[in-house]
Amino acid sequence: MDPRIREHAETVVEHSTDVQPGDNVVISAPSVAEDLAVALHEAVGDRGATPVYLAKDSRASRAYLKAADDDDIETPTHLQALYEESDVLLRVRAETNATEQGDVDPETQATATAARRPVQEVALSKRWCLTQFPSRAGAQLAGMSTDGYRNFVWDAINKDWGAVREHQQQMVELLDPANEVRIVSGDTTDVRMSVDGMHTINDYGENNLPGGEVFTAPVVDSVEGEVLFDKPLYHQGREITGAHLVFEDGEVVDHAADQNEDLLTEVLNTDAGASRLGELGIGMNRDIDRFSYNMLFDEKMGDTVHMAVGRAYDDTVGENREANQSAVHVDMIVDMSEDSYIEVDGGIVQRDGTFRFEEGFEE
């Protein structure tokens, strides 16, 4: 076994979730990620915890979604019961075919997502980590060799997360006390939002691994302006390109996409909260130096900003502030490397990807 796999597993169990003796742990992974699943079982066993293994497979999920009538799709309460009795949830993503669910009706996908919302609520209340195993399908999707993709994944994951935390904290200290943020990129993106009273989170590889972002939630009705998400979004086995959203009073009032606009429409129509922003994130992991069609990595990429329609994470919502509620949380990315800036309370804190606290920043 590649030693980087065991290092990956130790990072998940020790750093990301702090598994303790006696913990009940659910390990969810597809068969293509068997080596990491084995390493996670070893690491959990070393810490005196008890694992249960779920084999998650997109081909099996597709078979169910293609066979089931939408009216028959219900909340999997048996899975919810398992999560309720668990302390730690570890989920590994990897594919043998990245487009396996590309022919599932978007409306059916939206119905299934909404049905799983109660399960999601329980999952997010636990100690959890979502991570990636570098499969050949992931490499192909990223346009990389298998070995090159493995290096890319583990370089982004097996890091000194203490040093990452310290570096990113400088951005937290700029954003956390702020009232308003403005994002400008070229002549296609100019959007403002209030973050007054919201909390800024320093993501250094805990719930998501890799980490490498600073994120918060906008005040629900404060988002105004337009955004062109110039990086593609790979969602439910289909690629959305050129997504363009127009916001008024916090809500998407117009939208378009160059490709698979119908899928974007289904996402926005999932429920009342799906047409509002639940997250503003700033990518800071410069070991993620290329787009790979994997949002777990792409949203952390240096020189980017991402915004998510749908659910706001509870940790980002301040006291006496409304949390945007939705069954979905769909991230979309803006390239901030050229002709772009982030403004916080009227002062520029990042220009063309360089932060105020970094060498080379220009006012």
C-alpha positions as CSV (number, residue, x, y, z in Angstrom):
1,M,0.0,0.0,0.0
2,D,1.2,3.5,-0.9
3,P,2.4,5.0,2.4
4,R,0.6,8.2,1.5
5,I,-2.7,6.3,1.9
6,R,-2.0,5.5,5.5
7,E,-0.9,9.1,6.1
8,H,-4.2,10.2,4.5
9,A,-6.1,7.9,6.8
10,E,-4.2,9.1,9.9
11,T,-5.0,12.7,9.0
12,V,-8.7,11.9,8.7
13,V,-8.9,10.1,12.0
14,E,-6.5,12.2,14.1
15,H,-6.6,15.7,12.7
16,S,-10.0,16.0,11.0
17,T,-12.3,14.1,13.4
18,D,-10.3,13.3,16.5
19,V,-11.7,9.7,16.8
20,Q,-11.7,8.6,20.5
21,P,-11.9,5.2,22.2
22,G,-15.4,4.0,22.2
23,D,-16.6,6.1,19.3
24,N,-19.0,4.5,16.9
25,V,-17.7,5.3,13.4
26,V,-19.4,5.0,10.0
27,I,-16.9,4.6,7.1
28,S,-18.6,5.2,3.7
29,A,-16.5,4.5,0.6
30,P,-16.9,3.0,-2.9
31,S,-15.0,-0.2,-3.8
32,V,-12.5,1.7,-5.9
33,A,-11.3,3.4,-2.7
34,E,-10.8,0.0,-0.9
35,D,-7.2,0.8,0.1
36,L,-8.2,4.0,1.9
37,A,-11.2,2.2,3.5
38,V,-8.8,-0.5,4.8
39,A,-6.4,2.2,6.1
40,L,-9.2,4.0,7.8
41,H,-10.4,0.8,9.5
42,E,-6.8,0.3,10.8
43,A,-6.6,3.8,12.1
44,V,-10.0,3.6,13.8
45,G,-9.0,0.3,15.4
46,D,-5.7,1.7,16.6
47,R,-7.7,4.4,18.5
48,G,-10.1,1.9,20.1
49,A,-13.2,2.9,18.2
50,T,-15.8,0.7,16.4
51,P,-16.4,1.0,12.6
52,V,-19.3,0.2,10.4
53,Y,-18.7,0.1,6.7
54,L,-21.1,1.3,4.0
55,A,-20.1,0.6,0.4
56,K,-21.3,3.6,-1.6
57,D,-21.5,3.2,-5.3
58,S,-22.8,5.7,-7.9
59,R,-23.8,2.8,-10.3
60,A,-26.1,1.3,-7.6
61,S,-27.5,4.8,-6.8
62,R,-28.2,5.3,-10.5
63,A,-30.0,2.0,-10.7
64,Y,-32.3,3.0,-7.9
65,L,-33.0,6.5,-9.2
66,K,-33.8,5.2,-12.7
67,A,-36.2,2.5,-11.3
68,A,-38.0,4.5,-8.6
69,D,-41.0,6.6,-9.2
70,D,-40.5,10.1,-7.8
71,D,-43.6,9.7,-5.5
72,D,-42.0,6.6,-3.9
73,I,-38.7,8.3,-3.0
74,E,-38.7,8.8,0.8
75,T,-36.3,9.7,3.5
76,P,-34.1,6.6,4.3
77,T,-35.0,6.6,8.0
78,H,-32.9,3.4,8.6
79,L,-29.8,5.3,7.5
80,Q,-30.8,8.2,9.6
81,A,-31.1,5.9,12.6
82,L,-27.6,4.6,12.0
83,Y,-26.2,8.1,11.9
84,E,-28.1,9.1,15.1
85,E,-26.3,6.2,16.9
86,S,-22.9,7.2,15.5
87,D,-20.3,9.6,16.8
88,V,-18.1,10.1,13.7
89,L,-19.0,9.9,9.9
90,L,-16.2,9.4,7.4
91,R,-17.1,9.6,3.8
92,V,-14.7,8.9,0.9
93,R,-15.4,10.0,-2.6
94,A,-14.1,8.2,-5.7
95,E,-15.5,7.1,-9.0
96,T,-15.0,4.4,-11.6
97,N,-17.2,6.5,-14.0
98,A,-17.6,10.2,-13.1
99,T,-20.6,10.5,-15.4
100,E,-22.5,7.4,-14.1
101,Q,-25.6,9.4,-13.1
102,G,-25.5,11.8,-16.0
103,D,-28.7,10.3,-17.5
104,V,-30.8,10.5,-14.3
105,D,-33.6,13.1,-14.6
106,P,-32.6,16.3,-12.7
107,E,-36.1,16.4,-11.2
108,T,-35.6,12.9,-9.8
109,Q,-32.2,13.9,-8.4
110,A,-33.8,17.0,-6.8
111,T,-36.5,14.8,-5.2
112,A,-34.0,12.4,-3.8
113,T,-31.9,15.3,-2.4
114,A,-34.9,16.8,-0.7
115,A,-35.9,13.4,0.8
116,R,-32.4,13.0,2.3
117,R,-32.4,16.3,4.0
118,P,-33.4,14.9,7.5
119,V,-30.4,12.5,7.2
120,Q,-28.2,15.4,6.2
121,E,-29.3,17.3,9.2
122,V,-28.2,14.5,11.5
123,A,-24.9,13.9,9.7
124,L,-23.9,17.6,10.0
125,S,-24.5,17.4,13.8
126,K,-21.8,14.7,14.1
127,R,-18.0,14.9,13.8
128,W,-17.6,14.3,10.1
129,C,-15.1,14.4,7.3
130,L,-15.5,14.2,3.5
131,T,-12.4,13.3,1.6
132,Q,-11.2,12.0,-1.8
133,F,-9.4,8.9,-3.0
134,P,-7.5,9.4,-6.3
135,S,-9.2,7.0,-8.8
136,R,-8.5,6.6,-12.5
137,A,-11.9,8.2,-13.3
138,G,-10.9,11.3,-11.2
139,A,-7.6,11.5,-13.1
140,Q,-9.4,11.2,-16.5
141,L,-11.9,13.9,-15.5
142,A,-9.1,16.2,-14.4
143,G,-7.2,15.5,-17.7
144,M,-4.2,14.1,-15.8
145,S,-2.2,10.9,-15.7
146,T,-3.1,8.4,-13.0
147,D,0.3,9.0,-11.2
148,G,0.0,12.8,-11.7
149,Y,-3.4,12.9,-10.2
150,R,-2.4,10.8,-7.2
151,N,0.4,13.3,-6.6
152,F,-2.0,16.2,-7.0
153,V,-4.5,14.7,-4.5
154,W,-2.0,13.8,-1.8
155,D,0.0,17.0,-2.1
156,A,-3.3,18.9,-1.4
157,I,-4.2,16.6,1.5
158,N,-1.0,15.5,3.3
159,K,0.0,19.0,4.5
160,D,1.1,20.8,7.6
161,W,-2.4,21.9,8.5
162,G,-1.2,23.9,11.5
163,A,0.7,26.2,9.2
164,V,-2.3,26.4,6.9
165,R,-4.5,27.5,9.8
166,E,-2.0,30.2,10.7
167,H,-1.8,31.6,7.2
168,Q,-5.5,31.6,6.6
169,Q,-6.3,33.2,10.0
170,Q,-5.0,36.5,8.5
171,M,-8.0,36.5,6.1
172,V,-10.4,35.5,8.9
173,E,-9.3,38.5,10.9
174,L,-10.1,40.8,7.9
175,L,-13.5,39.2,7.1
176,D,-15.0,38.2,10.5
177,P,-15.6,41.8,11.8
178,A,-16.8,43.1,8.4
179,N,-20.1,44.5,7.4
180,E,-20.0,44.2,3.6
181,V,-18.1,42.3,1.0
182,R,-17.9,43.1,-2.7
183,I,-16.6,40.7,-5.4
184,V,-15.6,42.1,-8.7
185,S,-14.2,40.2,-11.7
186,G,-13.9,41.8,-15.1
187,D,-17.2,43.2,-16.4
188,T,-19.2,40.1,-15.7
189,T,-19.2,39.9,-11.9
190,D,-20.1,42.6,-9.5
191,V,-21.9,41.4,-6.4
192,R,-22.3,42.8,-2.9
193,M,-23.5,41.2,0.3
194,S,-23.7,41.8,4.0
195,V,-21.8,39.5,6.3
196,D,-22.6,41.6,9.4
197,G,-23.0,39.4,12.4
198,M,-22.0,36.2,10.6
199,H,-19.0,34.1,11.5
200,T,-16.0,33.4,9.4
201,I,-14.6,29.9,9.5
202,N,-11.0,28.9,8.9
203,D,-11.1,25.6,7.0
204,Y,-7.8,23.8,7.6
205,G,-8.8,20.2,6.8
206,E,-11.4,19.3,9.4
207,N,-14.8,18.6,7.8
208,N,-13.4,18.7,4.3
209,L,-10.1,17.2,3.4
210,P,-8.4,18.8,1.7
211,G,-9.1,22.1,3.4
212,G,-7.8,25.4,2.3
213,E,-10.5,28.1,2.4
214,V,-12.0,30.8,4.5
215,F,-15.8,31.0,4.3
216,T,-18.8,32.7,5.8
217,A,-22.5,33.1,5.1
218,P,-24.2,36.2,3.7
219,V,-27.1,37.8,5.4
220,V,-30.0,36.1,3.6
221,D,-31.7,39.1,1.9
222,S,-28.6,41.2,1.3
223,V,-27.1,39.8,-1.9
224,E,-27.3,42.3,-4.8
225,G,-25.7,42.1,-8.3
226,E,-24.6,39.6,-10.8
227,V,-22.1,36.8,-11.0
228,L,-20.7,34.9,-13.9
229,F,-19.2,31.6,-12.6
230,D,-16.5,31.2,-15.2
231,K,-15.3,27.8,-13.9
232,P,-17.5,24.8,-14.9
233,L,-19.6,23.0,-12.3
234,Y,-19.8,19.2,-12.4
235,H,-23.0,18.2,-10.7
236,Q,-24.9,14.9,-10.7
237,G,-22.8,13.6,-13.5
238,R,-23.4,16.6,-15.8
239,E,-21.4,19.7,-16.6
240,I,-22.8,23.2,-16.2
241,T,-20.8,25.9,-17.9
242,G,-21.2,29.7,-18.0
243,A,-23.6,29.8,-15.0
244,H,-24.9,33.4,-14.6
245,L,-27.0,34.5,-11.7
246,V,-28.6,37.8,-11.0
247,F,-29.6,38.7,-7.4
248,E,-32.1,41.1,-6.0
249,D,-32.9,41.3,-2.2
250,G,-30.9,38.1,-1.8
251,E,-32.8,36.0,-4.3
252,V,-31.9,34.7,-7.7
253,V,-34.3,36.6,-10.0
254,D,-32.7,35.6,-13.3
255,H,-30.3,32.8,-14.4
256,A,-28.7,31.3,-17.4
257,A,-26.0,28.8,-18.4
258,D,-24.2,28.0,-21.6
259,Q,-24.6,24.2,-21.0
260,N,-27.2,22.2,-19.0
261,E,-29.2,25.2,-18.0
262,D,-32.1,22.8,-17.1
263,L,-30.0,21.2,-14.4
264,L,-29.2,24.7,-13.0
265,T,-32.9,25.5,-13.0
266,E,-33.7,22.3,-11.1
267,V,-31.1,23.1,-8.5
268,L,-32.5,26.6,-8.0
269,N,-36.1,25.2,-7.8
270,T,-35.3,22.5,-5.2
271,D,-36.9,24.5,-2.4
272,A,-37.3,28.1,-1.3
273,G,-33.7,28.4,0.0
274,A,-32.1,27.0,-3.1
275,S,-32.3,30.3,-4.9
276,R,-30.4,32.2,-2.2
277,L,-26.8,32.1,-1.2
278,G,-25.7,30.1,1.8
279,E,-22.0,30.5,1.5
280,L,-19.2,32.9,0.4
281,G,-15.8,31.1,0.3
282,I,-12.3,32.3,-0.6
283,G,-9.9,29.6,-1.9
284,M,-6.4,29.6,-0.4
285,N,-4.9,26.2,-1.0
286,R,-2.2,26.9,-3.6
287,D,-1.2,23.2,-3.8
288,I,-4.5,23.0,-5.7
289,D,-3.1,24.8,-8.7
290,R,-5.4,23.5,-11.4
291,F,-9.0,22.9,-12.1
292,S,-10.0,19.2,-11.7
293,Y,-13.8,19.1,-12.1
294,N,-14.0,18.1,-8.4
295,M,-15.6,20.8,-6.2
296,L,-14.0,19.3,-3.0
297,F,-10.7,20.5,-4.5
298,D,-11.7,23.2,-6.9
299,E,-13.4,25.4,-4.3
300,K,-10.1,25.5,-2.3
301,M,-8.0,26.5,-5.3
302,G,-5.9,29.6,-4.8
303,D,-7.0,32.7,-6.7
304,T,-10.7,31.8,-6.6
305,V,-13.9,32.7,-4.9
306,H,-16.9,30.4,-4.6
307,M,-20.5,31.0,-3.7
308,A,-23.0,28.3,-2.9
309,V,-26.7,28.4,-3.4
310,G,-28.7,26.7,-0.7
311,R,-28.0,25.7,2.8
312,A,-25.8,27.8,5.1
313,Y,-23.6,26.0,7.5
314,D,-24.7,26.5,11.1
315,D,-21.3,27.5,12.3
316,T,-21.2,30.5,10.0
317,V,-24.6,31.9,11.2
318,G,-24.4,34.5,14.0
319,E,-26.7,34.8,16.9
320,N,-30.0,36.4,16.0
321,R,-29.2,35.9,12.3
322,E,-31.3,33.9,9.9
323,A,-29.7,30.7,8.5
324,N,-30.6,30.0,4.9
325,Q,-32.3,26.6,4.8
326,S,-32.3,24.2,1.9
327,A,-31.8,20.6,1.0
328,V,-29.0,21.6,-1.4
329,H,-25.6,23.3,-1.1
330,V,-24.1,23.8,-4.6
331,D,-20.9,25.6,-4.9
332,M,-19.9,27.6,-8.0
333,I,-16.5,29.2,-8.7
334,V,-15.3,32.6,-10.0
335,D,-11.7,32.9,-11.2
336,M,-10.1,35.9,-9.4
337,S,-6.6,35.6,-10.9
338,E,-6.9,38.6,-13.3
339,D,-8.8,41.9,-13.4
340,S,-10.5,41.0,-10.1
341,Y,-10.6,42.1,-6.5
342,I,-12.3,41.5,-3.2
343,E,-13.4,44.5,-1.2
344,V,-14.2,44.4,2.5
345,D,-15.9,47.5,3.9
346,G,-14.6,49.6,1.1
347,G,-11.0,48.4,1.3
348,I,-9.4,46.0,-1.2
349,V,-8.1,42.9,0.6
350,Q,-7.2,40.8,-2.5
351,R,-6.3,41.9,-6.0
352,D,-5.7,39.4,-8.9
353,G,-5.3,36.6,-6.4
354,T,-2.8,38.2,-4.1
355,F,-3.9,39.0,-0.5
356,R,-3.1,42.2,1.4
357,F,-1.0,40.2,3.8
358,E,1.1,38.6,1.0
359,E,4.2,39.8,-0.7
360,G,3.4,41.5,-4.1
361,F,0.0,42.9,-3.1
362,E,-0.7,46.2,-4.9
363,E,-3.3,48.7,-3.7
